[in-house]
């Protein structure tokens, strides 16, 4: 998974929102939109106290106008108390360069990406996602779920048992415990629950809950590797393969995570994931997925400018008319190079030619291979923006797509869900929380909103 983008200082002034369709300002000119707010504000003691108590956020008084702008977000929960993370400056000298590469890609595949032209250019910030705290580099945390303070697995086990066995089942308590614990803490709760009760927590929840609430609670109790393995199994099972899910998972996980997914898949389904991919896909698309499954992508944050120049020349040669398109070379480039490196290559490509990369891919390739390579380019440039687009589609289509909501909110809640929410707001001019509240119901709605950090 490529490193996440950092945030720059500032933001639009009150009453002057940054419109998603507005072009980014010229280099050197004042930005009418400003830059994004840093996700580094430290939560106050009062906020922490309310969160630990499980209380809901206070609503504004009747008639009060709600702010249209995202609140400052917390930084790494492991940083020293009171230490503020410093926002990053945008190091790119030409904020328009990438639009020349991706303009046709954005328009050709998904109308939503019309709104992302500025996201893919002006709002693409430094690849460095670390901050100095007491002269030490620490990663910035962009998840919405953090480890629960003063965690005690035995206490949580007793609370869950009472909630499950109570008359009518206390869904609110179950939600409060599961969502306010990190995945690592949930695994400890599962183990203690089975030891102390002689029954599996998942089995008891299956008997107590129903529908979407049951599905997402069970998802929260899986390890990340087992949840991804489960999603891959569903994507390859039955009639029709869900190529979008296959590409999403394999393109956005680290090499170590991919190895853990393969191990979990073999453990749960007694099959090798590679063999399942071979049987359910074909052609160059199979080759791409197998390359991703090999876990051979360079994950260095450092970019070699000489190698960028070499790969840019290779890409230019591939796209020359009449020279023939070597798809194997392009697959190697997109599956082996780091995402920071690919961003530099695509930037340089856009500056040196008027040829549109998506136009070449559409001409030379078809179907799943074309879609996958375009998706890899989008993930390389801005992973949170792609997930935001998926959430918009899930909430705007007739009938909410709960499986997409579950998959993204569960899998990204301890990774980059804060960033995804910011991109969503920038493009929709309304919050992800508001759309979830409008399109979902009851306890299922509360789980989703809690994963988004609303409670």
Secondary structure, DSSP 8 states (H G I E B T S, - for coil): --------S----TT----TTS----TTS--SS-----S-----HHHHHHHHTT-------TT----SS-------TTS-TT----------S-TTHHHHHHHHHHHHH-GGGGGGTTTTTTT---S--EEEETTEEEE----S----TT--HHHHHHHHHHHHHSTT--HHHHHHHHHTS-HHHHHHHHHHHHHHHSS-HHHHHHHH--HHHHHHHHHHTS-HHHHHHHHHHHHHSSSS--HHHHHHHHHHS-HHHHHHHHHHHHHHHSS-HHHHHHHH--HHHHHHHHHHHTT-----S---HHHHHHHHHHHHHHTSTTS---HHHHHHHHHHS-HHHHHHHHHHHHHH----HHHHHHHH--HHHHHHHHHHHHHHHHHHHHHHHHHHHHHHSSS--HHHHHHHHHHHTTTTHHHHHHHHHHHHSS-HHHHHHHH--HHHHHHHHHHTT--
